[in-house]
């Protein structure tokens, strides 16, 4: 069944007369068109894509009726639906109160559920994005002795990504004590001791995400933490099989770090789904009850942060024997 048809079926099961999709990622998933400006996809028997004049030509690829809107408020008022489907986690209170006032709103959470399972074309694009991220990460490793600062290495990584596609997010390069900050922004610090590099590519709207921690000073403490994180990563990957709860991935990761006395130094969850967005369902946190299914794609990214930080991240295709999509040397 086509995505739009399935979405309409799920919407009807909620008892909604129509739905309004506002997030660019979900619009792209359902139509193949990724808006560059404000856009809304109206789900009903004859779906309609409302776009800004700036996207009038680009939206021709959508495969649904396209209406160029100068007033989205006026266009939405014409929708005859008292019970309306929306993405509650994506819309603002202002949008709901001013534009959707007077309607019963139901949550179209099923869109995120649909996106968790990747089809053949999606996996093809994700593999290409992962391959590009691998190549750029390898170039980063070779450039460690030449780059004079975090900022310089991050800039080079971005340049290499743009040669073939585009960065999926801002490249992280964190050196020395900065490596203990999971979301550090690259600065002028020289590359020393441990260098954490986190990057991803976006290929035809699909993303990759990979992290490596390069050890420049082979101190016993640094080597121990790196070994423990890699061991935790392997345990997490092994847990990425159909039928297991997503929370079990983090449990497996934390069990290994606990054995090495490092569990309390892990400041984030064990991973996340990835696709059109870098972070999407399923969430691999300890409380996640989502059941993993074949053809989900997730990241597994254990980390330990103290006087320095260490994080290693892979992209994994959920199968009875999990498939690691990122291949760069750890």
C-alpha positions in Angstrom: 0.0 0.0 0.0 1.3 3.5 -0.9 2.3 5.7 2.0 -0.4 8.3 1.4 -3.1 5.6 1.1 -1.9 4.0 4.4 -1.8 7.4 6.1 -5.4 8.1 5.0 -6.5 4.7 6.3 -4.9 5.3 9.7 -6.4 8.8 9.8 -9.9 7.3 9.2 -9.3 4.8 12.0 -8.8 7.8 14.3 -12.2 9.1 13.3 -10.7 12.2 11.7 -12.3 13.8 8.7 -9.0 15.3 7.5 -5.4 15.8 8.6 -2.8 18.6 8.4 0.8 17.5 8.1 3.1 20.4 9.0 6.6 18.9 9.6 8.9 19.0 6.5 10.2 15.5 7.2 6.7 14.0 7.2 5.7 15.9 4.1 8.8 14.6 2.4 8.0 11.0 3.5 4.5 11.1 2.1 5.1 13.1 -1.1 8.9 13.0 -1.9 9.0 16.8 -1.7 11.0 18.5 1.0 9.8 22.1 1.5 12.3 25.0 1.8 9.6 27.3 3.3 6.3 26.9 5.1 4.2 24.1 3.7 1.2 22.0 4.8 -0.1 18.7 3.4 -3.8 18.3 3.8 -4.8 14.6 4.1 -8.3 13.8 2.7 -9.7 11.8 -0.1 -7.9 14.1 -2.6 -4.7 15.1 -0.7 -3.6 18.7 -1.3 -0.1 20.3 -0.8 -0.2 23.9 0.3 3.1 25.7 -0.5 4.7 29.1 -0.4 5.3 30.9 -3.7 9.0 30.2 -3.2 8.4 26.4 -3.5 5.8 26.6 -6.4 8.1 25.0 -9.0 10.0 22.6 -6.7 6.7 21.1 -5.4 5.8 19.8 -8.8 7.5 16.5 -7.9 5.0 15.9 -5.1 2.6 13.8 -7.1 -0.4 15.4 -5.4 -2.5 18.5 -6.1 -0.4 21.6 -5.3 -1.9 25.0 -4.2 0.3 28.0 -3.9 -0.8 29.8 -0.7 -0.2 33.5 0.2 -2.4 33.0 3.4 -2.2 29.6 5.0 -4.7 30.7 7.5 -7.3 31.3 4.8 -6.5 28.0 3.0 -6.9 26.0 6.2 -10.2 27.7 7.1 -11.7 26.2 3.9 -11.1 22.6 5.2 -14.4 21.2 6.4 -13.4 19.0 9.3 -14.5 19.3 12.9 -12.2 16.4 13.9 -8.7 17.1 12.5 -5.5 15.1 12.6 -2.3 17.0 13.5 1.2 16.2 14.6 0.8 17.4 18.2 4.5 17.3 18.9 5.3 19.4 15.9 2.7 22.3 16.0 2.9 25.3 18.2 0.3 26.4 20.6 0.0 29.6 18.6 -0.8 27.7 15.4 -3.4 25.6 17.3 -5.1 28.5 18.9 -5.1 30.9 16.0 -5.6 28.7 13.0 -7.1 25.4 14.2 -9.4 26.9 16.8 -12.8 25.3 17.2 -11.7 21.9 15.9 -11.2 18.7 17.8 -7.5 17.8 17.3 -6.3 14.2 17.2 -2.6 13.2 17.1 -1.3 11.6 13.9 1.5 9.8 15.8 1.2 7.0 13.3 3.4 9.0 10.9 6.4 8.5 13.1 5.5 4.8 13.4 5.3 4.4 9.7 8.7 6.1 9.2 10.4 3.7 11.6 10.3 0.8 9.0 12.5 1.6 6.0 11.8 0.2 2.5 14.3 -0.8 -0.1 14.7 2.7 -1.6 15.1 4.3 1.8 17.8 1.8 2.8 19.6 2.4 -0.5 19.8 6.1 0.3 20.8 5.5 3.9 23.6 3.2 2.8 24.9 5.9 0.5 24.8 8.4 3.2 26.6 6.0 5.6 29.2 5.3 2.9 29.9 9.1 2.5 30.2 9.6 6.2 32.7 6.7 6.4 34.9 8.3 3.7 34.8 11.7 5.4 35.6 10.2 8.8 38.6 8.4 7.3 39.8 11.7 5.8 39.4 13.3 9.3 41.6 10.6 10.8 44.3 11.2 8.2 44.1 15.0 8.8 44.6 14.8 12.6 48.3 15.5 12.4 47.8 18.4 9.9 44.8 20.3 11.3 45.8 23.1 13.7 42.5 23.2 15.6 39.0 21.7 16.2 37.5 24.4 13.9 39.9 23.7 11.1 39.2 20.0 11.1 35.4 20.6 11.3 35.6 23.0 8.4 37.5 20.4 6.3 34.9 17.7 7.2 32.1 20.0 6.0 33.9 20.8 2.8 34.4 17.1 2.1 30.7 16.4 2.8 29.6 19.2 0.5 31.6 17.7 -2.4 29.1 14.8 -2.7 26.0 15.7 -0.7 25.6 17.9 2.4 26.1 17.7 6.1 23.2 16.2 8.0 24.1 18.4 11.1 26.8 20.6 12.4 30.1 18.6 12.6 31.4 18.1 16.1 35.1 18.1 16.8 36.0 18.1 20.4 39.6 17.8 21.7 41.2 17.3 25.1 38.9 18.4 27.9 36.4 19.6 25.4 35.7 15.9 24.5 33.8 15.6 27.8 31.1 17.9 26.3 28.9 15.7 24.1 27.6 18.6 22.0 30.7 20.8 22.0 31.0 23.4 19.2 34.4 23.3 17.5 36.8 26.2 18.6 40.4 27.1 18.4 41.8 24.4 20.7 44.6 22.3 19.2 44.0 18.6 18.7 45.4 16.7 21.7 44.9 13.6 23.8 41.4 12.5 22.7 39.6 13.9 19.6 35.9 13.1 19.3 34.5 13.6 15.8 30.8 13.3 15.1 29.5 13.9 11.6 26.8 12.8 9.2 25.8 13.1 5.5 22.4 13.8 4.0 21.9 12.1 0.6 18.5 12.6 -1.2 17.0 13.7 2.1 18.2 10.6 4.1 20.8 11.0 6.9 23.8 9.2 8.4 25.5 9.6 11.7 28.9 8.3 12.9 31.2 9.2 15.8 34.8 8.2 16.3 37.1 9.0 19.2 40.7 9.2 18.1 43.3 8.5 20.8 46.4 10.7 20.3 48.0 10.0 23.7 48.1 6.3 24.6 47.7 6.7 28.3 46.4 3.6 30.3 43.3 5.5 31.5 42.4 6.7 28.0 43.0 3.2 26.5 40.8 1.7 29.2 37.9 4.0 28.6 38.1 3.6 24.8 38.1 -0.2 25.1 35.1 -0.1 27.5 33.1 2.1 25.2 33.8 -0.1 22.2 32.8 -3.2 24.2 29.6 -1.5 25.2 29.0 -0.6 21.6 29.3 -4.2 20.6 26.8 -5.3 23.3 24.3 -2.6 22.1 24.6 -3.7 18.5 24.0 -7.3 19.4 20.7 -6.2 21.1 19.4 -4.7 17.8 17.3 -7.6 16.8 13.6 -7.9 16.0 11.3 -8.5 18.9 13.5 -7.0 21.5 12.5 -3.8 23.3 14.4 -0.7 22.3 15.2 -0.1 26.0 17.1 -3.3 26.1 19.8 -1.7 23.8 20.6 0.9 26.4 20.4 -1.8 29.2 23.0 -3.8 27.3 25.3 -0.8 26.8 25.0 0.3 30.4 25.7 -3.2 31.8 29.1 -3.2 30.1 29.9 0.3 31.3 28.8 -0.6 34.8 31.3 -3.5 34.8 34.0 -1.0 34.0 32.9 1.5 36.6 31.8 4.0 33.9 28.0 3.8 33.8 27.4 7.1 35.7 29.6 8.9 33.2 27.3 8.2 30.3 25.2 11.4 29.9 22.8 10.4 27.2 20.7 7.6 25.8 22.2 4.7 23.9 20.9 5.8 20.5 18.1 6.8 18.2 16.3 6.0 15.0 17.6 7.7 11.8 16.2 8.4 8.4 14.9 11.6 6.9 15.8 13.2 10.3 19.0 12.5 12.2 17.0 11.9 15.3 13.7 10.1 14.9 11.8 7.2 16.3 12.6 4.8 17.9 14.3 6.3 20.9 16.8 3.8 22.5 16.4 5.2 26.0 16.1 2.9 29.0 12.4 3.6 29.3 11.5 3.0 25.7 8.9 0.2 25.2 9.1 0.3 21.4 9.5 -3.2 20.0 12.3 -3.4 17.4 11.3 -4.6 14.0 13.2 -5.8 11.0 14.4 -2.9 8.7 14.4 -0.2 11.4 17.7 1.8 11.3 19.1 3.0 14.5 22.3 4.4 15.9 24.1 2.9 18.9 26.4 5.4 20.6 27.8 4.7 24.1 29.8 7.4 25.7 31.8 8.1 28.8 32.5 11.6 30.0 34.8 12.7 32.8 38.1 14.6 32.6 37.9 13.7 28.9 35.2 12.2 26.8 34.9 9.1 24.6 32.1 8.2 22.3 31.8 5.7 19.4 28.7 5.5 17.3 27.5 3.1 14.5 24.4 3.0 12.4 22.7 -0.4 12.6 20.1 -2.1 10.5 17.8 -4.2 12.7 17.9 -7.8 11.5 18.1 -11.2 13.2 21.8 -10.7 12.7 22.2 -6.9 13.0 23.9 -5.2 10.1 26.4 -2.4 10.9 26.1 0.2 8.1 29.0 2.3 9.0 32.4 0.7 8.3 35.1 3.1 9.3 37.8 1.8 11.6 37.1 2.3 15.3 
